[in-house]
């Protein structure tokens, strides 16, 4: 019964995150704005996240986080080249890796699996009810 509630909600959330991540990756890969940033944090952003501080072309100070990197390779205050999305300046990536496509694709795939499990649970439940009804009818009719 939990699968009927939790799996579709979790699946839809993962699909939304995956689609958003793929979109961000596409935007950074095609229209990313290069800028020199400073490492502003290496702790508190997951096991592979590093936060960068940088100025946009309009002069606005922004902080963005890059996930899926080796945090030990970065040091506070270090200057690092990054690219950011001009339409969403907080979305940032390293130039050679515009977005974490693998993570986004994984979220999308897991979300689809969650939805499939929920659909399978409903179909299997309906089939079970149908078999139970057939058995009851056969028992009443003496078949």
Secondary structure, 3 states (H helix, E strand, C coil): CHHHHHHHHHHHHHHHHHHHHHHHHHHHHHHEEEEEEEEEECCCCCCCCEEEEEECCCCCEEEEEECCCCHHHCCCCCEEEEEEECCEEEEEEECCECCCHHHHHHHHHHHHHHHHHHHHHHHHHHHHHHHHHHHHHHHHHCC
